Amino acid sequence: MSVTMTAAANERVKSFMANRGKGLGLRLGIKTTGCSGLAYVLEFVDELNEDDEMFSIDDVNIIIDAKSLVYLEGIELDFVKEGLNEGFKFINPNAKGECGCGESFNV
């Protein structure tokens, strides 16, 4: 199983974790929602669940639960700035399509 992260995303997560002052890492998951069916979820993790898998990338821990890992295998997490907007971008080789607003995807 592989998960990767760009240098920009890595630095952004490190910054968030430092400002927070605690935690094991960042959870990357999915939830059922939106017009295409699935949406990405990012949240801080303070303790692992039984079905979590942890990926350590340049001193940043990305935690993914078993249910989400099926949809996120091979994903790359990026952080982009476009004009006044900035945010995480998900490059998911499993996604077959996205909704028009980019908030959800399908596999």
PyMOL commands that set and color helices and strands:
alter all, ss='L'
color gray80, all
select helices_A, chain A and resi 7-20+66-72
alter helices_A, ss='H'
color red, helices_A
select strands_A, chain A and resi 4-5+25-33+37-45+52-57+60-65+76-82+85-91+97-98+105-106
alter strands_A, ss='S'
color yellow, strands_A
deselect
rebuild
show_as cartoon
